[in-house]
Amino acid sequence: MNTTDTTSRGVATPLSENTTPRGGPAVLDIGGDIGALVVIVPDELAGTEIEISPIDAAQSRTHTGVHPREFRTGSRLVALFPALHCGDYQLWHPHDDTLLATAHVVGDHVTQLDLSHVVAERAHTGDPEHHVHTHH
């Protein structure tokens, strides 16, 4: 079963705190050209918000909060973008607004991106351009 909250605009929309407990289970309703993106982040980004934009429209950003979610392997901090049109996206670092990563979202699928090591490496190297690219 594929999982997201779909919008007619095809833009990522954070799950409302009124309908989903913070960090609780997320039910995604994806399909057609709408996919979802799950971004795993390190502890240092707990409580922040990560912004995302289409790769060709950096000014058209939306954001979602970073919250713990349960996986089979344990709890991880996650930024969930439950409804994105298929295509290429940029994720922006919440502390300094530099490019954190790029991701390719496929319709009718959930793409997972593990940035837990990338953010930590940036902190150690001081390299604001150190980012990752992923494809589904």
N, CA, C and O atoms as a DFTB+ gen file, in Angstrom:
544 C
 N C O
     1  1       0.843      -1.187       0.000
     2  2       0.000       0.000       0.000
     3  2       0.876       1.234       0.000
     4  3       1.761       1.374       0.844
     5  1       0.639       2.112      -0.927
     6  2       1.358       3.379      -0.936
     7  2       0.663       4.311       0.031
     8  3      -0.534       4.182       0.291
     9  1       1.431       5.260       0.565
    10  2       0.886       6.092       1.611
    11  2       1.099       7.604       1.414
    12  3       2.286       7.857       1.208
    13  1      -0.025       9.108       1.420
    14  2       0.154      10.589       1.428
    15  2      -1.159      11.344       1.484
    16  3      -2.209      10.787       1.167
    17  1      -1.113      12.554       1.868
    18  2      -2.255      13.451       1.868
    19  2      -2.186      14.223       0.559
    20  3      -1.289      15.049       0.395
    21  1      -3.078      13.991      -0.358
    22  2      -2.998      14.551      -1.698
    23  2      -3.727      15.881      -1.790
    24  3      -4.798      16.053      -1.208
    25  1      -3.139      16.821      -2.523
    26  2      -3.798      18.093      -2.780
    27  2      -3.965      18.258      -4.279
    28  3      -3.209      17.679      -5.060
    29  1      -4.939      19.033      -4.678
    30  2      -5.153      19.259      -6.105
    31  2      -4.062      20.148      -6.686
    32  3      -3.867      20.168      -7.901
    33  1      -3.342      20.890      -5.831
    34  2      -2.275      21.763      -6.310
    35  2      -0.981      20.998      -6.549
    36  3      -0.087      21.506      -7.225
    37  1      -0.860      19.774      -6.004
    38  2       0.354      19.000      -6.180
    39  2       1.524      19.556      -5.401
    40  3       2.673      19.355      -5.793
    41  1       1.263      20.248      -4.307
    42  2       2.299      20.867      -3.488
    43  2       2.344      20.143      -2.157
    44  3       1.309      19.719      -1.642
    45  1       3.537      19.999      -1.595
    46  2       3.656      19.346      -0.297
    47  2       2.861      20.108       0.739
    48  3       2.967      21.330       0.846
    49  1       2.068      19.384       1.497
    50  2       1.314      20.011       2.568
    51  2       1.539      19.234       3.844
    52  3       1.240      18.041       3.896
    53  1       2.065      19.887       4.894
    54  2       2.285      19.186       6.144
    55  2       0.977      18.640       6.692
    56  3      -0.069      19.277       6.571
    57  1       1.039      17.460       7.294
    58  2      -0.149      16.909       7.931
    59  2      -0.537      17.817       9.087
    60  3       0.322      18.216       9.873
    61  1      -1.791      18.143       9.200
    62  2      -2.275      19.034      10.237
    63  2      -2.155      18.389      11.606
    64  3      -2.439      17.202      11.769
    65  1      -1.731      19.180      12.595
    66  2      -1.671      18.672      13.965
    67  2      -3.061      18.313      14.458
    68  3      -3.190      17.533      15.401
    69  1      -4.104      18.860      13.850
    70  2      -5.468      18.547      14.264
    71  2      -5.911      17.173      13.782
    72  3      -6.815      16.577      14.369
    73  1      -5.290      16.659      12.722
    74  2      -5.721      15.377      12.175
    75  2      -4.722      14.260      12.412
    76  3      -5.098      13.089      12.356
    77  1      -3.469      14.580      12.674
    78  2      -2.456      13.562      12.901
    79  2      -1.625      13.945      14.113
    80  3      -1.098      15.056      14.168
    81  1      -1.495      13.048      15.091
    82  2      -0.658      13.377      16.234
    83  2       0.773      13.631      15.798
    84  3       1.278      12.952      14.904
    85  1       1.426      14.593      16.414
    86  2       2.803      14.906      16.082
    87  2       3.646      13.644      16.215
    88  3       3.718      13.042      17.286
    89  1       4.279      13.254      15.122
    90  2       5.127      12.079      15.130
    91  2       4.362      10.767      15.112
    92  3       4.969       9.697      15.134
    93  1       3.051      10.835      15.072
    94  2       2.238       9.620      15.059
    95  2       2.189       9.016      13.674
    96  3       2.875       9.471      12.759
    97  1       1.369       7.984      13.526
    98  2       1.278       7.329      12.225
    99  2       0.768       8.285      11.158
   100  3      -0.096       9.124      11.411
   101  1       1.313       8.141       9.982
   102  2       0.881       8.963       8.853
   103  2       0.262       8.053       7.807
   104  3       0.857       7.050       7.414
   105  1      -0.917       8.399       7.365
   106  2      -1.564       7.662       6.289
   107  2      -1.469       8.543       5.055
   108  3      -1.977       9.664       5.040
   109  1      -0.824       8.035       4.035
   110  2      -0.618       8.781       2.812
   111  2      -1.545       8.246       1.738
   112  3      -1.788       7.042       1.660
   113  1      -2.064       9.147       0.907
   114  2      -2.988       8.776      -0.159
   115  2      -2.390       9.246      -1.474
   116  3      -2.836      10.243      -2.041
   117  1      -1.376       8.529      -1.964
   118  2      -0.678       8.936      -3.173
   119  2      -1.212       8.169      -4.370
   120  3      -1.836       7.119      -4.222
   121  1      -0.965       8.696      -5.533
   122  2      -1.395       8.018      -6.749
   123  2      -1.211       8.916      -7.944
   124  3      -1.055      10.130      -7.806
   125  1      -1.231       8.325      -9.105
   126  2      -1.047       9.102     -10.330
   127  2       0.301       9.784     -10.320
   128  3       1.333       9.132     -10.163
   129  1       0.297      11.105     -10.489
   130  2       1.568      11.838     -10.501
   131  2       1.903      12.450      -9.143
   132  3       2.752      13.337      -9.059
   133  1       1.246      11.989      -8.081
   134  2       1.521      12.477      -6.718
   135  2       2.280      11.401      -5.943
   136  3       1.839      10.255      -5.855
   137  1       3.428      11.786      -5.382
   138  2       4.234      10.902      -4.548
   139  2       4.517      11.580      -3.220
   140  3       4.096      12.714      -2.992
   141  1       5.229      10.886      -2.345
   142  2       5.585      11.432      -1.040
   143  2       7.092      11.324      -0.842
   144  3       7.761      10.520      -1.492
   145  1       7.618      12.145       0.069
   146  2       9.039      12.134       0.386
   147  2       9.206      12.065       1.894
   148  3       8.664      12.894       2.626
   149  1       9.960      11.070       2.358
   150  2      10.295      10.906       3.768
   151  2      11.784      11.202       3.896
   152  3      12.610      10.524       3.284
   153  1      12.131      12.221       4.696
   154  2      13.522      12.628       4.864
   155  2      13.938      12.329       6.301
   156  3      13.382      12.894       7.243
   157  1      14.913      11.443       6.467
   158  2      15.434      11.105       7.795
   159  2      16.562      12.084       8.102
   160  3      17.476      12.271       7.299
   161  1      16.483      12.709       9.288
   162  2      17.454      13.741       9.662
   163  2      18.074      13.416      11.026
   164  3      17.534      12.602      11.775
   165  1      19.216      14.057      11.350
   166  2      19.865      13.806      12.637
   167  2      19.190      14.559      13.784
   168  3      18.357      15.437      13.562
   169  1      19.562      14.202      14.997
   170  2      18.977      14.803      16.201
   171  2      19.086      16.321      16.225
   172  3      18.209      16.990      16.771
   173  1      20.140      16.875      15.648
   174  2      20.341      18.333      15.696
   175  2      19.216      19.113      15.006
   176  3      19.080      20.318      15.221
   177  1      18.412      18.438      14.182
   178  2      17.321      19.130      13.490
   179  2      15.957      18.888      14.130
   180  3      14.931      19.251      13.554
   181  1      15.936      18.281      15.312
   182  2      14.668      18.061      16.022
   183  2      13.964      19.395      16.267
   184  3      14.582      20.364      16.708
   185  1      12.673      19.431      15.979
   186  2      11.871      20.630      16.220
   187  2      12.010      21.720      15.180
   188  3      11.376      22.768      15.306
   189  1      12.823      21.505      14.149
   190  2      12.966      22.523      13.101
   191  2      11.961      22.255      11.990
   192  3      11.176      21.309      12.059
   193  1      11.995      23.085      10.985
   194  2      11.179      22.889       9.792
   195  2      12.101      22.873       8.585
   196  3      12.986      23.719       8.460
   197  1      11.892      21.917       7.706
   198  2      12.688      21.822       6.488
   199  2      11.831      22.294       5.322
   200  3      10.685      21.879       5.156
   201  1      12.426      23.178       4.517
   202  2      11.727      23.684       3.341
   203  2      12.119      22.871       2.114
   204  3      13.217      22.322       2.024
   205  1      11.172      22.815       1.164
   206  2      11.388      22.114      -0.098
   207  2      10.843      22.993      -1.219
   208  3       9.880      23.738      -1.036
   209  1      11.484      22.888      -2.388
   210  2      10.999      23.634      -3.557
   211  2      11.290      22.817      -4.808
   212  3      12.219      22.009      -4.829
   213  1      10.492      23.030      -5.851
   214  2      10.830      22.403      -7.131
   215  2      12.224      22.871      -7.548
   216  3      12.607      24.007      -7.269
   217  1      12.964      22.018      -8.201
   218  2      14.353      22.332      -8.543
   219  2      14.467      23.577      -9.424
   220  3      15.485      24.268      -9.389
   221  1      13.431      23.866     -10.213
   222  2      13.481      25.017     -11.110
   223  2      12.721      26.228     -10.564
   224  3      12.483      27.190     -11.294
   225  1      12.338      26.186      -9.278
   226  2      11.582      27.304      -8.688
   227  2      11.913      27.432      -7.203
   228  3      11.060      27.194      -6.348
   229  1      13.150      27.806      -6.902
   230  2      13.619      27.888      -5.513
   231  2      12.780      28.831      -4.650
   232  3      12.728      28.666      -3.431
   233  1      12.132      29.800      -5.256
   234  2      11.326      30.753      -4.497
   235  2       9.963      30.169      -4.107
   236  3       9.288      30.733      -3.247
   237  1       9.547      29.073      -4.707
   238  2       8.246      28.445      -4.423
   239  2       8.426      27.350      -3.381
   240  3       8.392      26.161      -3.698
   241  1       8.617      27.766      -2.142
   242  2       8.911      26.821      -1.076
   243  2       7.704      26.537      -0.196
   244  3       6.811      27.367      -0.026
   245  1       7.715      25.337       0.352
   246  2       6.790      24.955       1.405
   247  2       7.622      24.235       2.457
   248  3       8.773      23.885       2.194
   249  1       7.074      24.009       3.625
   250  2       7.868      23.396       4.686
   251  2       7.051      22.379       5.474
   252  3       5.823      22.334       5.393
   253  1       7.764      21.581       6.223
   254  2       7.135      20.636       7.142
   255  2       8.029      20.501       8.364
   256  3       9.237      20.727       8.292
   257  1       7.432      20.136       9.469
   258  2       8.174      19.982      10.715
   259  2       8.934      18.671      10.780
   260  3       8.594      17.701      10.102
   261  1       9.973      18.660      11.611
   262  2      10.762      17.456      11.873
   263  2      10.267      16.853      13.184
   264  3      10.287      17.506      14.227
   265  1       9.821      15.595      13.117
   266  2       9.260      14.915      14.285
   267  2       9.719      13.467      14.321
   268  3      10.048      12.900      13.279
   269  1       9.748      12.857      15.505
   270  2      10.091      11.430      15.575
   271  2       8.964      10.572      15.008
   272  3       7.784      10.856      15.211
   273  1       9.350       9.531      14.302
   274  2       8.397       8.548      13.771
   275  2       8.988       7.163      13.972
   276  3      10.204       6.974      13.955
   277  1       8.103       6.211      14.160
   278  2       8.528       4.838      14.396
   279  2       8.740       4.091      13.088
   280  3       7.896       4.129      12.193
   281  1       9.875       3.413      12.989
   282  2      10.202       2.523      11.883
   283  2      10.397       1.133      12.478
   284  3      10.469       0.982      13.698
   285  1      10.481       0.133      11.632
   286  2      10.739      -1.227      12.127
   287  2      12.023      -1.295      12.923
   288  3      12.142      -2.112      13.836
   289  1      12.986      -0.453      12.595
   290  2      14.290      -0.474      13.249
   291  2      14.375       0.478      14.442
   292  3      15.432       0.594      15.062
   293  1      13.278       1.158      14.768
   294  2      13.274       2.089      15.900
   295  2      12.797       3.472      15.499
   296  3      12.360       3.686      14.368
   297  1      12.880       4.393      16.420
   298  2      12.423       5.767      16.196
   299  2      13.497       6.567      15.462
   300  3      14.684       6.467      15.775
   301  1      13.067       7.363      14.481
   302  2      13.963       8.243      13.726
   303  2      13.295       9.603      13.587
   304  3      12.068       9.696      13.565
   305  1      14.099      10.656      13.494
   306  2      13.555      11.986      13.223
   307  2      13.309      12.111      11.731
   308  3      14.171      11.783      10.915
   309  1      12.112      12.592      11.382
   310  2      11.687      12.593       9.987
   311  2      10.986      13.902       9.629
   312  3      10.237      14.465      10.427
   313  1      11.249      14.367       8.415
   314  2      10.457      15.422       7.784
   315  2       9.649      14.718       6.704
   316  3      10.221      14.111       5.798
   317  1       8.321      14.793       6.790
   318  2       7.442      14.096       5.863
   319  2       6.760      15.100       4.940
   320  3       6.060      16.005       5.395
   321  1       6.972      14.928       3.655
   322  2       6.281      15.719       2.633
   323  2       5.286      14.769       1.981
   324  3       5.659      14.004       1.092
   325  1       4.021      14.808       2.409
   326  2       3.063      13.774       2.050
   327  2       2.452      13.870       0.655
   328  3       1.828      12.909       0.204
   329  1       2.607      14.987      -0.039
   330  2       1.971      15.112      -1.359
   331  2       2.802      16.031      -2.245
   332  3       2.729      17.255      -2.137
   333  1       3.586      15.426      -3.114
   334  2       4.410      16.187      -4.054
   335  2       4.148      15.683      -5.469
   336  3       4.054      14.479      -5.706
   337  1       4.031      16.621      -6.399
   338  2       3.973      16.220      -7.811
   339  2       5.280      15.528      -8.148
   340  3       6.326      15.894      -7.612
   341  1       5.241      14.541      -9.022
   342  2       6.479      13.872      -9.411
   343  2       7.425      14.903     -10.029
   344  3       6.999      15.828     -10.720
   345  1       8.712      14.718      -9.763
   346  2       9.715      15.636     -10.281
   347  2      10.889      15.780      -9.346
   348  3      11.017      15.044      -8.368
   349  1      11.750      16.739      -9.654
   350  2      12.967      16.975      -8.891
   351  2      12.776      18.148      -7.938
   352  3      12.189      19.170      -8.292
   353  1      13.293      17.975      -6.703
   354  2      13.115      18.964      -5.640
   355  2      14.431      19.271      -4.951
   356  3      15.366      18.472      -4.969
   357  1      14.482      20.466      -4.334
   358  2      15.602      20.895      -3.506
   359  2      15.113      20.986      -2.069
   360  3      14.007      21.464      -1.814
   361  1      15.933      20.529      -1.134
   362  2      15.632      20.673       0.290
   363  2      16.620      21.678       0.863
   364  3      17.804      21.671       0.525
   365  1      16.115      22.542       1.735
   366  2      16.909      23.652       2.253
   367  2      17.208      23.445       3.728
   368  3      16.337      23.059       4.507
   369  1      18.469      23.711       4.100
   370  2      18.907      23.558       5.490
   371  2      18.161      24.566       6.362
   372  3      18.093      25.745       6.015
   373  1      17.597      24.120       7.494
   374  2      16.790      25.022       8.325
   375  2      17.587      26.084       9.067
   376  3      17.012      27.086       9.489
   377  1      18.894      25.899       9.241
   378  2      19.677      26.857      10.019
   379  2      20.331      27.951       9.189
   380  3      20.506      29.069       9.672
   381  1      20.695      27.645       7.945
   382  2      21.420      28.644       7.170
   383  2      20.899      28.834       5.752
   384  3      21.520      29.544       4.961
   385  1      19.769      28.214       5.415
   386  2      19.113      28.404       4.124
   387  2      20.001      28.053       2.931
   388  3      19.856      28.638       1.858
   389  1      20.917      27.102       3.112
   390  2      21.705      26.616       1.987
   391  2      21.104      25.303       1.502
   392  3      20.330      24.659       2.210
   393  1      21.469      24.920       0.296
   394  2      20.967      23.681      -0.277
   395  2      21.458      22.498       0.551
   396  3      22.659      22.336       0.767
   397  1      20.527      21.681       1.008
   398  2      20.843      20.515       1.819
   399  2      20.921      19.259       0.962
   400  3      21.822      18.439       1.142
   401  1      19.980      19.104       0.026
   402  2      19.930      17.906      -0.806
   403  2      18.976      18.137      -1.960
   404  3      18.215      19.104      -1.979
   405  1      19.033      17.232      -2.917
   406  2      18.030      17.181      -3.966
   407  2      17.408      15.795      -3.938
   408  3      18.040      14.828      -3.511
   409  1      16.181      15.707      -4.389
   410  2      15.474      14.426      -4.390
   411  2      14.602      14.332      -5.623
   412  3      14.086      15.335      -6.118
   413  1      14.446      13.125      -6.106
   414  2      13.560      12.855      -7.231
   415  2      12.339      12.112      -6.695
   416  3      12.468      11.019      -6.143
   417  1      11.160      12.701      -6.855
   418  2       9.916      12.113      -6.382
   419  2       9.194      11.483      -7.559
   420  3       9.045      12.097      -8.615
   421  1       8.745      10.246      -7.364
   422  2       8.036       9.489      -8.385
   423  2       6.574       9.391      -7.974
   424  3       6.275       9.093      -6.818
   425  1       5.662       9.637      -8.904
   426  2       4.241       9.503      -8.614
   427  2       3.898       8.096      -8.164
   428  3       4.492       7.122      -8.625
   429  1       2.924       7.996      -7.251
   430  2       2.423       6.728      -6.746
   431  2       3.459       5.957      -5.923
   432  3       3.312       4.749      -5.733
   433  1       4.508       6.637      -5.431
   434  2       5.552       6.007      -4.630
   435  2       5.949       6.906      -3.464
   436  3       5.699       8.111      -3.471
   437  1       6.570       6.292      -2.466
   438  2       7.169       7.022      -1.355
   439  2       8.679       6.929      -1.522
   440  3       9.243       5.835      -1.549
   441  1       9.327       8.079      -1.632
   442  2      10.781       8.135      -1.733
   443  2      11.339       8.418      -0.355
   444  3      10.855       9.309       0.343
   445  1      12.360       7.664       0.044
   446  2      12.996       7.881       1.345
   447  2      14.397       8.407       1.118
   448  3      15.131       7.894       0.273
   449  1      14.772       9.433       1.871
   450  2      16.077      10.070       1.763
   451  2      16.682      10.142       3.155
   452  3      16.101      10.762       4.045
   453  1      17.834       9.522       3.360
   454  2      18.493       9.524       4.665
   455  2      19.584      10.583       4.670
   456  3      20.633      10.410       4.049
   457  1      19.330      11.684       5.378
   458  2      20.290      12.782       5.484
   459  2      20.972      12.811       6.843
   460  3      21.662      13.781       7.157
   461  1      20.800      11.789       7.646
   462  2      21.338      11.812       9.002
   463  2      22.847      12.009       9.023
   464  3      23.357      12.673       9.926
   465  1      23.563      11.468       8.080
   466  2      25.016      11.622       8.045
   467  2      25.438      12.897       7.322
   468  3      26.487      13.456       7.639
   469  1      24.656      13.365       6.371
   470  2      25.034      14.528       5.571
   471  2      25.061      15.795       6.402
   472  3      26.013      16.571       6.317
   473  1      24.034      16.017       7.204
   474  2      23.979      17.224       8.026
   475  2      25.118      17.206       9.027
   476  3      25.754      18.233       9.261
   477  1      25.382      16.049       9.621
   478  2      26.479      15.930      10.577
   479  2      27.820      16.210       9.900
   480  3      28.670      16.887      10.477
   481  1      28.022      15.693       8.671
   482  2      29.257      15.948       7.938
   483  2      29.424      17.430       7.639
   484  3      30.532      17.960       7.727
   485  1      28.336      18.101       7.285
   486  2      28.400      19.550       7.022
   487  2      28.894      20.285       8.250
   488  3      29.713      21.199       8.152
   489  1      28.384      19.877       9.427
   490  2      28.769      20.531      10.670
   491  2      30.259      20.338      10.936
   492  3      30.920      21.255      11.424
   493  1      30.792      19.166      10.624
   494  2      32.201      18.883      10.890
   495  2      33.123      19.505       9.860
   496  3      34.216      19.952      10.208
   497  1      32.714      19.547       8.611
   498  2      33.578      20.076       7.560
   499  2      33.409      21.579       7.380
   500  3      34.291      22.249       6.842
   501  1      32.265      22.111       7.834
   502  2      31.991      23.527       7.623
   503  2      31.686      23.845       6.178
   504  3      31.683      25.012       5.788
   505  1      31.426      22.823       5.371
   506  2      31.184      22.992       3.947
   507  2      29.698      23.160       3.676
   508  3      28.969      22.168       3.680
   509  1      29.215      24.394       3.438
   510  2      27.792      24.597       3.194
   511  2      27.336      24.003       1.872
   512  3      26.133      23.875       1.645
   513  1      28.251      23.641       1.003
   514  2      27.874      23.067      -0.284
   515  2      27.832      21.550      -0.248
   516  3      27.509      20.922      -1.257
   517  1      28.153      20.940       0.897
   518  2      28.124      19.482       0.990
   519  2      26.674      19.031       1.072
   520  3      26.024      19.177       2.108
   521  1      26.176      18.484      -0.023
   522  2      24.793      18.006      -0.050
   523  2      24.717      16.722      -0.881
   524  3      25.664      16.353      -1.576
   525  1      23.584      16.066      -0.791
   526  2      23.431      14.788      -1.502
   527  2      22.349      14.910      -2.547
   528  3      21.492      15.792      -2.491
   529  1      22.410      14.006      -3.496
   530  2      21.383      13.891      -4.527
   531  2      20.820      12.485      -4.428
   532  3      21.566      11.535      -4.191
   533  1      19.550      12.346      -4.602
   534  2      18.958      11.020      -4.588
   535  2      17.949      10.886      -5.700
   536  3      17.362      11.868      -6.154
   537  1      17.761       9.691      -6.120
   538  2      16.720       9.369      -7.089
   539  2      15.984       8.176      -6.560
   540  3      16.572       7.322      -5.895
   541  1      14.689       8.101      -6.847
   542  2      13.863       6.996      -6.344
   543  2      14.390       5.693      -6.876
   544  3      13.839       4.635      -6.574
